[in-house]
């Protein structure tokens, strides 16, 4: 029993000590340590990020015009069998299709041509024979006409001579028509022969350009079937010293893309290294996926050392603006929002004085003198809580209520008060949110905006 009482006493003493410690610690002043960074000068680049794929500048699809079995592959410029990454030149054999079926077709076409030639000879002979018979019939008719129908020549015999001459003359016309038909058959046979000869040439697949084999789609022994369209056998990239990047850009960013714009990109194959390119064109056939509209932007990429290869994933940055020698501050500092109890009394008082201006749609108050001229100076974008969210040099950006007219009101206010140049004002409205961009003319100004509803 005595041990239990002692234990209770010890617990009570320890509890009292802990309570006294908490009370003393609660009365101690809050000690706050701020991490600070100096404002530094440097270069700032505004970019639009996108993802694309490196593509050959020109890709040739080599196909087969005839059907058959692949018998063999040709040799590339290095003397090796044509395969992936093989260098080839125009006119070089890439593969050969079985020639025997086409050779038989050529023989049949040649036989048809010979038959047509024989038909012409026969038709010419028929013409001569028909003309001879017509000549005989014409003489018989002339003799009959001199005698006339009478005792020496019956009426029926006379009529027969007249009919025989007319029939012989018609047979001459038929023979001449047969000759024209035989000549047409010859032309048809010659055309068929030329077609089969060309098909025989098509059994040898040749490279149409100088380049590199990017892809081989067939193997030896594989049957190629060409019906309505040519079968693809090889893909050849013409010149790998020039590449393309096809980058998908969101519709919200496509307005900032223009022809000739500088592009920076990286590929995972060469991490830590940046490559350059320029915008070639924007394809207007946009695509929609899950209600997101994207445009394909073609980017020209010089590749003189052929370090880059086709079909690499490229992390692309379109350079919208490149600012040199500007004051820079870390993003962590811009995102800092102190708790209410950490704000000093002076700061709270300053914020209370700002409330009338913060209640207006847009208000401007000057700090310092404007006697230093109209040169561009530092400005600040301040949120509804009175905190500086974006220190800038030479340019100022303000965002506020979801009202389309508010952007025009802000621009008019800046112009009237001579805070920015007329030529530099740029009002943008996206999804009912506005922004104003322009050069600051009055040294040291604070821009206030009301919170978005």
MARROGU-530645 format. One record per residue (C-alpha): residue in one letter; y, z, x. Coordinates in steps of 0.1 Angstrom, whole numbers, plus 2048, in hexadecimal, padded with zeros to 3 digits. Layout:
BEGIN
+---------+-------+-----+------+
| residuo | north |  up | east |
+---------+-------+-----+------+
|       A |     Y |   Z |    X |
...
+---------+-------+-----+------+
This chain:
BEGIN
+---------+-------+-----+------+
| residuo | north |  up | east |
+---------+-------+-----+------+
|       X |   800 | 800 |  800 |
|       X |   818 | 809 |  81C |
|       X |   810 | 7E7 |  82D |
|       X |   819 | 7D4 |  80D |
|       X |   83A | 7E7 |  80B |
|       X |   843 | 7DE |  82F |
|       X |   83B | 7B9 |  828 |
|       X |   853 | 7B9 |  80B |
|       X |   86E | 7C9 |  820 |
|       X |   86A | 7B0 |  83C |
|       X |   86C | 793 |  823 |
|       X |   88C | 7A2 |  813 |
|       X |   89D | 7A6 |  835 |
|       X |   895 | 782 |  83F |
|       X |   8A1 | 775 |  81D |
|       X |   8C2 | 787 |  822 |
|       X |   8C7 | 779 |  845 |
|       X |   8C0 | 755 |  838 |
|       X |   8D9 | 75A |  81B |
|       X |   8F4 | 767 |  833 |
|       X |   8EF | 749 |  84A |
|       X |   8F2 | 730 |  82E |
|       X |   912 | 741 |  822 |
|       X |   921 | 740 |  845 |
|       X |   917 | 71C |  84A |
|       X |   926 | 712 |  828 |
|       X |   948 | 721 |  832 |
|       X |   948 | 70D |  853 |
|       X |   95F | 6EF |  853 |
|       X |   94E | 6CD |  850 |
|       X |   94C | 6BC |  872 |
|       X |   94D | 696 |  86F |
|       X |   947 | 680 |  88D |
|       X |   953 | 65C |  88A |
|       X |   945 | 640 |  89E |
|       X |   961 | 629 |  8A8 |
|       X |   963 | 606 |  8B8 |
|       X |   980 | 5F5 |  8C8 |
|       X |   98F | 5D6 |  8B9 |
|       X |   986 | 5B9 |  8D0 |
|       X |   990 | 595 |  8D3 |
|       X |   977 | 57A |  8D2 |
|       X |   96B | 55B |  8C0 |
|       X |   960 | 55B |  89C |
|       X |   94B | 53F |  88C |
|       X |   948 | 53A |  866 |
|       X |   927 | 528 |  85E |
|       X |   911 | 51E |  841 |
|       X |   8EC | 526 |  847 |
|       X |   8D0 | 50F |  83C |
|       X |   8AC | 506 |  845 |
|       X |   8A0 | 4E3 |  84E |
|       X |   885 | 4CF |  860 |
|       X |   889 | 4B8 |  87E |
|       X |   87F | 494 |  875 |
|       X |   87C | 474 |  88A |
|       X |   89C | 45F |  888 |
|       X |   886 | 442 |  87C |
|       X |   862 | 444 |  872 |
|       X |   84D | 424 |  86D |
|       X |   82F | 424 |  857 |
|       X |   815 | 40C |  866 |
|       X |   7FC | 401 |  84B |
|       X |   7DF | 3E8 |  846 |
|       X |   7E2 | 3C8 |  831 |
|       X |   7BC | 3C2 |  830 |
|       X |   79E | 3D8 |  828 |
|       X |   782 | 3DF |  83F |
|       X |   773 | 3F8 |  858 |
|       X |   787 | 405 |  876 |
|       X |   773 | 3F7 |  894 |
|       X |   788 | 404 |  8B1 |
|       X |   7AA | 412 |  8BD |
|       X |   7C1 | 401 |  8D6 |
|       X |   7CF | 410 |  8F7 |
|       X |   7F1 | 420 |  8FA |
|       X |   80A | 41B |  916 |
|       X |   7F7 | 436 |  92A |
|       X |   7D6 | 423 |  927 |
|       X |   7C8 | 43C |  90F |
|       X |   7BA | 437 |  8ED |
|       X |   7D5 | 437 |  8D3 |
|       X |   7D8 | 459 |  8C3 |
|       X |   7F2 | 473 |  8BA |
|       X |   811 | 473 |  8D1 |
|       X |   806 | 452 |  8E1 |
|       X |   823 | 43D |  8EE |
|       X |   821 | 419 |  8E2 |
|       X |   836 | 3F9 |  8E3 |
|       X |   83C | 3DD |  8CA |
|       X |   81F | 3C5 |  8C7 |
|       X |   806 | 3DD |  8D7 |
|       X |   7E4 | 3E0 |  8C5 |
|       X |   7DF | 401 |  8B4 |
|       X |   7BE | 3FB |  8A2 |
|       X |   7A6 | 3DF |  897 |
|       X |   796 | 3DA |  875 |
|       X |   774 | 3C9 |  872 |
|       X |   77B | 3A3 |  874 |
|       X |   75A | 395 |  867 |
|       X |   763 | 395 |  842 |
|       X |   784 | 385 |  848 |
|       X |   775 | 36B |  860 |
|       X |   75D | 361 |  844 |
|       X |   77B | 35D |  82D |
|       X |   78B | 347 |  848 |
|       X |   76C | 331 |  849 |
|       X |   76C | 32D |  824 |
|       X |   790 | 323 |  824 |
|       X |   78A | 30A |  840 |
|       X |   76D | 2FB |  82B |
|       X |   784 | 2F8 |  80D |
|       X |   79E | 2E6 |  822 |
|       X |   783 | 2CD |  82F |
|       X |   777 | 2C8 |  80B |
|       X |   79B | 2C0 |  801 |
|       X |   7A0 | 2A7 |  81D |
|       X |   77F | 296 |  812 |
|       X |   78D | 295 |  7EF |
|       X |   7AC | 283 |  7FA |
|       X |   797 | 269 |  80C |
|       X |   781 | 264 |  7ED |
|       X |   7A0 | 261 |  7D7 |
|       X |   7AF | 246 |  7EE |
|       X |   78E | 233 |  7ED |
|       X |   78D | 235 |  7C7 |
|       X |   7B1 | 227 |  7C6 |
|       X |   7A6 | 209 |  7DB |
|       X |   788 | 203 |  7C5 |
|       X |   79D | 207 |  7A5 |
|       X |   7B6 | 1EE |  7B2 |
|       X |   79B | 1D4 |  7BB |
|       X |   78C | 1D7 |  798 |
|       X |   7AF | 1D4 |  789 |
|       X |   7B6 | 1B5 |  79E |
|       X |   795 | 1A5 |  791 |
|       X |   79D | 1AE |  76D |
|       X |   7C0 | 1A1 |  770 |
|       X |   7B3 | 17E |  77C |
|       X |   79A | 17D |  760 |
|       X |   7B5 | 184 |  747 |
|       X |   7CB | 169 |  755 |
|       X |   7AF | 14F |  752 |
|       X |   7A7 | 15B |  72F |
|       X |   7CC | 158 |  725 |
|       X |   7CD | 134 |  732 |
|       X |   7AE | 12A |  71E |
|       X |   7B7 | 13E |  6FF |
|       X |   79F | 145 |  6E3 |
|       X |   78D | 125 |  6D7 |
|       X |   76D | 111 |  6DC |
|       X |   76B | 11A |  702 |
|       X |   773 | 13F |  6FD |
|       X |   76C | 154 |  6E0 |
|       X |   785 | 16B |  6D1 |
|       X |   770 | 18A |  6DA |
|       X |   76C | 17F |  6FE |
|       X |   792 | 179 |  700 |
|       X |   799 | 19C |  6F3 |
|       X |   780 | 1AB |  70C |
|       X |   792 | 19C |  72A |
|       X |   7B3 | 1AA |  71E |
|       X |   7A3 | 1CD |  71A |
|       X |   792 | 1CD |  73B |
|       X |   7B3 | 1C5 |  74E |
|       X |   7C5 | 1E2 |  73C |
|       X |   7A8 | 1FA |  744 |
|       X |   7A8 | 1F0 |  768 |
|       X |   7CD | 1F6 |  76B |
|       X |   7C9 | 219 |  75B |
|       X |   7AD | 221 |  774 |
|       X |   7C5 | 21A |  790 |
|       X |   7DD | 234 |  782 |
|       X |   7C0 | 24D |  77E |
|       X |   7B5 | 248 |  7A2 |
|       X |   7D9 | 24D |  7AF |
|       X |   7DB | 26D |  79B |
|       X |   7BB | 279 |  7AA |
|       X |   7CA | 273 |  7CC |
|       X |   7E7 | 289 |  7C4 |
|       X |   7CF | 2A4 |  7B7 |
|       X |   7BB | 2A2 |  7D8 |
|       X |   7DB | 2A6 |  7EC |
|       X |   7E5 | 2C5 |  7D8 |
|       X |   7C3 | 2D3 |  7DE |
|       X |   7C8 | 2CE |  803 |
|       X |   7E9 | 2E1 |  802 |
|       X |   7D8 | 2FD |  7EF |
|       X |   7BB | 2FE |  808 |
|       X |   7D4 | 2FF |  825 |
|       X |   7E7 | 31C |  815 |
|       X |   7C7 | 32F |  810 |
|       X |   7BD | 329 |  834 |
|       X |   7DF | 335 |  841 |
|       X |   7DB | 355 |  82C |
|       X |   7B8 | 35C |  839 |
|       X |   7C4 | 355 |  85D |
|       X |   7E0 | 36E |  858 |
|       X |   7C8 | 387 |  84A |
|       X |   7B3 | 382 |  869 |
|       X |   7D2 | 38B |  87D |
|       X |   7D7 | 3A9 |  867 |
|       X |   7B6 | 3B7 |  872 |
|       X |   7C7 | 3BF |  893 |
|       X |   7E0 | 3DC |  88C |
|       X |   7FE | 3D9 |  8A3 |
|       X |   81B | 3EF |  8A9 |
|       X |   83B | 3E0 |  899 |
|       X |   853 | 3F5 |  8AF |
|       X |   855 | 408 |  8D0 |
|       X |   84F | 42D |  8CA |
|       X |   837 | 44A |  8C9 |
|       X |   81A | 44E |  8B1 |
|       X |   822 | 46D |  89C |
|       X |   804 | 46C |  886 |
|       X |   7E2 | 459 |  885 |
|       X |   7D2 | 458 |  863 |
|       X |   7B1 | 446 |  869 |
|       X |   792 | 449 |  87F |
|       X |   77A | 430 |  88D |
|       X |   760 | 427 |  872 |
|       X |   778 | 42F |  856 |
|       X |   77B | 415 |  83A |
|       X |   79F | 40A |  832 |
|       X |   7A4 | 3FE |  80F |
|       X |   7C4 | 3EA |  808 |
|       X |   7C9 | 3E0 |  7E4 |
|       X |   7EC | 3E2 |  7D4 |
|       X |   7FC | 3F1 |  7F3 |
|       X |   7F6 | 3F3 |  818 |
|       X |   7E2 | 410 |  825 |
|       X |   7F4 | 427 |  83D |
|       X |   7E3 | 429 |  85F |
|       X |   7FE | 436 |  878 |
|       X |   820 | 445 |  877 |
|       X |   836 | 43B |  895 |
|       X |   857 | 44C |  89E |
|       X |   86E | 432 |  8AE |
|       X |   883 | 447 |  8C5 |
|       X |   87F | 46D |  8CA |
|       X |   89F | 46F |  8DE |
|       X |   8B0 | 470 |  8BC |
|       X |   8A4 | 487 |  8A0 |
|       X |   8AF | 490 |  87D |
|       X |   8B0 | 4B1 |  86B |
|       X |   8AC | 4B1 |  846 |
|       X |   8BD | 4D2 |  83B |
|       X |   8BD | 4E0 |  817 |
|       X |   8E0 | 4ED |  80E |
|       X |   8E8 | 501 |  7EF |
|       X |   900 | 4F1 |  7D6 |
|       X |   918 | 50E |  7DB |
|       X |   91C | 505 |  800 |
|       X |   91A | 4DF |  7FE |
|       X |   940 | 4DC |  7F9 |
|       X |   946 | 4E9 |  81C |
|       X |   92F | 4CE |  82C |
|       X |   93F | 4AE |  839 |
|       X |   934 | 490 |  84E |
|       X |   938 | 496 |  873 |
|       X |   938 | 4BC |  86F |
|       X |   92A | 4CF |  88D |
|       X |   908 | 4DF |  888 |
|       X |   8F6 | 4F9 |  89D |
|       X |   8D1 | 500 |  898 |
|       X |   8B4 | 512 |  8A8 |
|       X |   88E | 50D |  8A7 |
|       X |   873 | 526 |  8AB |
|       X |   863 | 511 |  8C6 |
|       X |   881 | 518 |  8DD |
|       X |   88D | 53A |  8D2 |
|       X |   8AF | 544 |  8E0 |
|       X |   8BB | 521 |  8E6 |
|       X |   8D4 | 510 |  8CF |
|       X |   8D5 | 4EA |  8C9 |
|       X |   8F2 | 4D6 |  8BB |
|       X |   8F5 | 4BA |  8A2 |
|       X |   90D | 4A9 |  88A |
|       X |   90B | 4A3 |  864 |
|       X |   902 | 47F |  85D |
|       X |   902 | 47E |  837 |
|       X |   8FC | 492 |  817 |
|       X |   8E1 | 484 |  800 |
|       X |   8ED | 484 |  7DC |
|       X |   8CA | 487 |  7CD |
|       X |   8CB | 4AC |  7C8 |
|       X |   8AC | 4C0 |  7BF |
|       X |   8A9 | 4DE |  7A8 |
|       X |   88F | 4F9 |  7AF |
|       X |   88F | 519 |  799 |
|       X |   8B2 | 510 |  78D |
|       X |   8BF | 50D |  7B0 |
|       X |   8CF | 4EC |  7BA |
|       X |   8CD | 4E0 |  7DE |
|       X |   8D8 | 4C2 |  7F1 |
|       X |   8C7 | 4B2 |  80F |
|       X |   8E0 | 4AE |  82D |
|       X |   8D6 | 496 |  849 |
|       X |   8DF | 4A2 |  86B |
|       X |   8E0 | 48D |  88B |
|       X |   8D0 | 49F |  8A9 |
|       X |   8D2 | 490 |  8CC |
|       X |   8B2 | 497 |  8DF |
|       X |   8B6 | 485 |  901 |
|       X |   89D | 49B |  913 |
|       X |   884 | 498 |  8F5 |
|       X |   880 | 4BE |  8F5 |
|       X |   881 | 4BF |  8CF |
|       X |   864 | 4B0 |  8BD |
|       X |   861 | 4A6 |  898 |
|       X |   859 | 4BE |  87B |
|       X |   867 | 4DE |  88B |
|       X |   877 | 4F7 |  873 |
|       X |   89C | 4F9 |  87B |
|       X |   8B3 | 516 |  873 |
|       X |   8D3 | 504 |  86E |
|       X |   8F7 | 510 |  86F |
|       X |   912 | 4F9 |  862 |
|       X |   933 | 502 |  874 |
|       X |   94E | 505 |  859 |
|       X |   968 | 515 |  870 |
|       X |   969 | 51F |  894 |
|       X |   984 | 539 |  89B |
|       X |   98D | 53F |  8BF |
|       X |   99E | 55E |  8CE |
|       X |   99E | 574 |  8AF |
|       X |   99C | 599 |  8AA |
|       X |   978 | 5A3 |  8A2 |
|       X |   969 | 5C2 |  892 |
|       X |   945 | 5CA |  88A |
|       X |   937 | 5C6 |  867 |
|       X |   92C | 5EA |  867 |
|       X |   950 | 5F5 |  869 |
|       X |   959 | 5DF |  84C |
|       X |   93D | 5ED |  837 |
|       X |   946 | 611 |  83D |
|       X |   94F | 625 |  81D |
|       X |   957 | 64A |  824 |
|       X |   94D | 664 |  80A |
|       X |   96A | 674 |  7F6 |
|       X |   966 | 695 |  808 |
|       X |   96A | 684 |  82A |
|       X |   98B | 674 |  822 |
|       X |   9A9 | 687 |  82F |
|       X |   9C5 | 694 |  81A |
|       X |   9DE | 67B |  828 |
|       X |   9C7 | 65D |  81F |
|       X |   9C2 | 66A |  7FC |
|       X |   9E7 | 66E |  7F8 |
|       X |   9EC | 64A |  804 |
|       X |   9D2 | 63D |  7EC |
|       X |   9E3 | 64F |  7CF |
|       X |   A04 | 63E |  7D8 |
|       X |   9F2 | 61C |  7D7 |
|       X |   9E5 | 621 |  7B3 |
|       X |   A02 | 60F |  7A2 |
|       X |   9FE | 5F1 |  7B7 |
|       X |   9D8 | 5F2 |  7B4 |
|       X |   9DB | 5F2 |  78E |
|       X |   9ED | 5D0 |  78E |
|       X |   9D8 | 5B0 |  790 |
|       X |   9E7 | 5A8 |  7B2 |
|       X |   A02 | 5BA |  7C6 |
|       X |   A10 | 5B7 |  7E9 |
|       X |   A22 | 5D1 |  7FE |
|       X |   A31 | 5CC |  820 |
|       X |   A2C | 5E2 |  83E |
|       X |   A44 | 5DF |  85A |
|       X |   A60 | 5C6 |  85F |
|       X |   A5E | 5A0 |  85A |
|       X |   A78 | 59A |  875 |
|       X |   A5D | 58E |  88D |
|       X |   A5D | 56B |  87D |
|       X |   A43 | 558 |  86A |
|       X |   A28 | 558 |  884 |
|       X |   A05 | 561 |  878 |
|       X |   9FE | 587 |  87A |
|       X |   9E3 | 5A0 |  870 |
|       X |   9DC | 5A6 |  84B |
|       X |   9C4 | 5BC |  838 |
|       X |   9AF | 5B7 |  819 |
|       X |   9AE | 5D9 |  806 |
|       X |   996 | 5E1 |  7EA |
|       X |   99D | 5F6 |  7CB |
|       X |   994 | 616 |  7DD |
|       X |   9AF | 610 |  7F7 |
|       X |   997 | 609 |  813 |
|       X |   99D | 5EC |  82B |
|       X |   980 | 5D5 |  828 |
|       X |   989 | 5B7 |  83D |
|       X |   9A3 | 5B6 |  85A |
|       X |   9AC | 592 |  861 |
|       X |   9C3 | 57F |  879 |
|       X |   9D6 | 562 |  86C |
|       X |   9C2 | 55E |  84B |
|       X |   9BF | 574 |  82D |
|       X |   9A5 | 574 |  811 |
|       X |   9A9 | 586 |  7F0 |
|       X |   990 | 589 |  7D4 |
|       X |   995 | 59A |  7B2 |
|       X |   990 | 597 |  78D |
|       X |   97A | 57E |  77C |
|       X |   997 | 56B |  76D |
|       X |   99C | 546 |  776 |
|       X |   9C2 | 549 |  774 |
|       X |   9C4 | 566 |  78B |
|       X |   9BE | 54F |  7A9 |
|       X |   9DD | 53A |  7A0 |
|       X |   9F1 | 55A |  79B |
|       X |   9E8 | 567 |  7BD |
|       X |   9F0 | 546 |  7CE |
|       X |   A12 | 545 |  7BB |
|       X |   A19 | 569 |  7C6 |
|       X |   A12 | 562 |  7EA |
|       X |   A27 | 543 |  7EA |
|       X |   A45 | 553 |  7D8 |
|       X |   A45 | 571 |  7F0 |
|       X |   A41 | 559 |  80E |
|       X |   A22 | 56B |  81A |
|       X |   A0E | 54B |  820 |
|       X |   A16 | 526 |  826 |
|       X |   A14 | 50E |  808 |
|       X |   9FF | 4F6 |  81B |
|       X |   9E6 | 510 |  825 |
|       X |   9DF | 51E |  802 |
|       X |   9BB | 517 |  7F6 |
|       X |   9B0 | 526 |  7D5 |
|       X |   98B | 525 |  7CE |
|       X |   97A | 530 |  7AD |
|       X |   954 | 534 |  7AE |
|       X |   941 | 544 |  791 |
|       X |   962 | 550 |  783 |
|       X |   96A | 563 |  7A3 |
|       X |   988 | 557 |  7B7 |
|       X |   993 | 558 |  7DB |
|       X |   9B4 | 54F |  7EC |
|       X |   9B5 | 543 |  810 |
|       X |   9D5 | 53D |  824 |
|       X |   9E9 | 544 |  843 |
|       X |   9FD | 565 |  843 |
|       X |   A22 | 55F |  84B |
|       X |   A30 | 582 |  845 |
|       X |   A25 | 59A |  862 |
|       X |   A0F | 5B6 |  857 |
|       X |   A09 | 5B5 |  831 |
|       X |   9F1 | 5C7 |  81B |
|       X |   9E0 | 5B4 |  7FE |
|       X |   9D2 | 5C9 |  7E1 |
|       X |   9BA | 5BD |  7C6 |
|       X |   9AE | 5CE |  7A7 |
|       X |   988 | 5D3 |  7A4 |
|       X |   974 | 5B9 |  791 |
|       X |   96C | 5C3 |  76D |
+---------+-------+-----+------+
